[in-house]
Amino acid sequence: ALGYYLMQLGAPYIQFVFPANDNDTISGSYPVTMYSSSSTTVSSVTLTIDGTNSYGLNQVGPNTKFWTLPLDTTGYVNGSHEFKVVAVDTGGLSNTSIKTITVDNGGASSLADVVIAGPTPGAVVSGSTTIQFALNAAPLSSIATASLAIDGGSYVAATVTDTSTGAGTYNWNTGTVKNGYHVILIREMDISANKYYS
């Protein structure tokens, strides 16, 4: 009988999604998010900051290739930090990606997060879909703006409906993206320039 084998052609692929670029600035409670794939299965994704503090990322739902970690940036001094991410697959191969990321909490701190009320995580959506969101705690100042990014892309403006709670909406034309899983990041900013993330 013929034998059959699974041959891994290379190490797993790893890519920063949020933050996406070198020297991006983050603050508050920030959802560090990676995309990782492999010819086998990615078993772990680990973030190490400045060569000392290491964190394991969690897979975003079953069968997705996104991994995330809610990072409390208030524990780091303002300035540049090395973010090193290592993905390991079930074949024992690994790959590393490194970026320099800037932490800037502006002297004020709040761990209020933006919570996406709908659609629920993992929901199947199509056509025009309304994304609803709000803060889970009081902001340091009134919310001035809200914006949204999909899969590490550029931010686009969303609508703030309540400046005290950060409630807002975004009408997403899902026809602009391919079928499959996507990650959405919402960023709100108050009148004192403090930022809050989903």
BELZI-V272783 format. One record per backbone hydrogen bond with DSSP energy under -0.5 kcal/mol. CO is the residue of the C=O (numbers start at 0). NH is the residue of the N-H. If there is no record, write none. Layout:
BEGIN
co=CO nh=NH
co=CO nh=NH
END
This chain:
BEGIN
co=4 nh=6
co=5 nh=7
co=6 nh=8
co=12 nh=36
co=14 nh=34
co=17 nh=32
co=20 nh=23
co=23 nh=101
co=25 nh=103
co=27 nh=29
co=27 nh=72
co=29 nh=31
co=29 nh=70
co=31 nh=68
co=32 nh=16
co=32 nh=17
co=33 nh=66
co=34 nh=14
co=36 nh=12
co=40 nh=89
co=43 nh=87
co=44 nh=56
co=45 nh=85
co=46 nh=54
co=47 nh=49
co=47 nh=83
co=48 nh=51
co=48 nh=52
co=51 nh=53
co=52 nh=48
co=54 nh=46
co=57 nh=67
co=58 nh=60
co=60 nh=63
co=64 nh=35
co=65 nh=59
co=66 nh=33
co=67 nh=57
co=68 nh=31
co=68 nh=70
co=69 nh=71
co=70 nh=29
co=70 nh=72
co=71 nh=74
co=72 nh=75
co=78 nh=102
co=80 nh=82
co=80 nh=100
co=81 nh=49
co=81 nh=83
co=82 nh=84
co=82 nh=98
co=83 nh=47
co=84 nh=96
co=85 nh=45
co=86 nh=94
co=87 nh=42
co=87 nh=43
co=88 nh=91
co=92 nh=88
co=94 nh=86
co=96 nh=84
co=98 nh=82
co=98 nh=100
co=99 nh=22
co=100 nh=80
co=101 nh=25
co=101 nh=103
co=102 nh=78
co=104 nh=107
co=112 nh=114
co=112 nh=135
co=113 nh=115
co=114 nh=116
co=114 nh=133
co=117 nh=131
co=119 nh=122
co=122 nh=124
co=126 nh=128
co=126 nh=173
co=128 nh=130
co=128 nh=171
co=129 nh=131
co=130 nh=169
co=131 nh=116
co=131 nh=117
co=132 nh=167
co=133 nh=114
co=141 nh=190
co=144 nh=188
co=145 nh=157
co=146 nh=186
co=147 nh=155
co=148 nh=184
co=149 nh=152
co=155 nh=147
co=157 nh=145
co=157 nh=159
co=158 nh=160
co=158 nh=168
co=161 nh=165
co=161 nh=166
co=162 nh=142
co=163 nh=138
co=164 nh=134
co=166 nh=160
co=166 nh=161
co=167 nh=132
co=168 nh=158
co=169 nh=130
co=169 nh=171
co=170 nh=172
co=171 nh=128
co=171 nh=173
co=172 nh=175
co=173 nh=176
co=182 nh=150
co=184 nh=148
co=185 nh=197
co=186 nh=146
co=187 nh=195
co=188 nh=143
co=188 nh=144
co=189 nh=192
co=193 nh=189
co=195 nh=187
co=196 nh=113
END
